[in-house]
């Protein structure tokens, strides 16, 4: 899939639970924080409390509304550290989700 602005504003948000590897893909019409966080909140509300204890975001602008998500679903929210090396479990989850 190509997600470049010249092809439109649509994008995919990937939500993965690292122990069970349960994965949710959300297709968004655009990257506005209200749309992305609203979709994430709707999905996360349906998950058991144990599965939504915490969530880690990259530092994309679509995640700027993270305090509202934290308040709505009760998940502890973290922002990733861009300077830290990629964690092996994170790379493995992405590779498995992408069938690599």
C-alpha positions as CSV (number, residue, x, y, z in Angstrom):
1,X,0.0,0.0,0.0
2,X,1.2,3.5,-0.7
3,X,0.3,6.3,1.7
4,X,1.6,9.4,0.1
5,X,-0.3,12.7,0.2
6,X,-0.4,12.8,-3.6
7,X,-2.6,9.6,-3.4
8,X,-5.0,11.1,-0.9
9,X,-5.2,11.5,2.9
10,X,-6.3,8.0,3.8
11,X,-4.0,6.1,6.2
12,X,-4.0,3.0,8.4
13,X,-3.5,2.9,12.2
14,X,-2.0,-0.3,13.5
15,X,-2.9,-1.4,17.1
16,X,-1.1,-4.5,18.3
17,X,-1.0,-6.3,21.7
18,X,2.5,-7.6,22.2
19,X,1.8,-10.7,24.3
20,X,-1.1,-12.3,22.4
21,X,-0.2,-10.5,19.1
22,X,-3.9,-9.5,18.7
23,X,-3.9,-6.9,15.9
24,X,-6.4,-4.3,14.9
25,X,-6.0,-2.2,11.7
26,X,-8.1,0.9,11.4
27,X,-8.5,2.7,8.0
28,X,-8.8,6.4,8.5
29,X,-10.1,8.9,5.9
30,X,-7.4,11.4,7.1
31,X,-4.8,11.9,9.8
32,X,-6.6,14.4,12.0
33,X,-6.1,13.7,15.7
34,X,-9.9,13.8,16.4
35,X,-10.7,11.2,13.8
36,X,-7.8,8.8,14.7
37,X,-8.2,9.1,18.5
38,X,-12.0,8.7,18.1
39,X,-11.6,5.5,16.2
40,X,-9.0,4.2,18.6
41,X,-11.3,5.0,21.6
42,X,-14.2,3.2,20.0
43,X,-12.1,0.1,19.4
44,X,-10.4,0.1,22.7
45,X,-13.7,0.4,24.7
46,X,-14.7,-3.0,23.3
47,X,-11.5,-4.7,24.6
48,X,-11.2,-6.2,28.1
49,X,-9.5,-4.0,30.7
50,X,-6.5,-6.3,30.8
51,X,-5.9,-5.8,27.0
52,X,-6.0,-2.0,27.3
53,X,-3.9,-1.2,30.3
54,X,-1.4,0.9,28.3
55,X,-0.8,2.1,24.8
56,X,2.4,3.5,23.3
57,X,2.3,6.0,20.4
58,X,4.9,7.2,18.0
59,X,5.2,10.9,17.9
60,X,3.0,11.5,14.9
61,X,0.7,14.5,14.9
62,X,-2.4,12.3,14.7
63,X,-1.7,11.2,18.3
64,X,-1.6,14.7,19.8
65,X,-5.0,14.1,21.5
66,X,-3.6,11.2,23.6
67,X,-4.8,12.7,27.0
68,X,-8.4,12.4,25.9
69,X,-7.9,8.8,24.9
70,X,-6.3,8.1,28.2
71,X,-9.3,9.7,30.0
72,X,-11.9,7.9,27.8
73,X,-10.7,4.3,28.0
74,X,-8.6,4.3,31.1
75,X,-5.4,3.2,29.4
76,X,-2.0,4.5,30.6
77,X,-0.5,6.4,27.6
78,X,3.1,6.6,26.6
79,X,4.9,8.3,23.7
80,X,7.8,6.5,22.1
81,X,11.4,7.7,22.3
82,X,12.6,8.4,18.8
83,X,16.3,8.3,19.9
84,X,16.0,4.9,21.5
85,X,16.9,1.8,19.5
86,X,13.9,-0.2,18.2
87,X,12.9,-2.8,20.7
88,X,13.1,-6.4,19.4
89,X,9.5,-7.2,20.4
90,X,8.2,-4.2,18.5
91,X,10.0,-5.2,15.3
92,X,8.8,-8.8,15.7
93,X,5.2,-7.7,16.1
94,X,5.3,-5.4,13.1
95,X,7.0,-8.1,11.0
96,X,4.4,-10.7,12.0
97,X,1.5,-8.3,11.3
98,X,3.0,-7.6,7.9
99,X,3.5,-11.3,7.2
100,X,7.3,-11.0,6.8
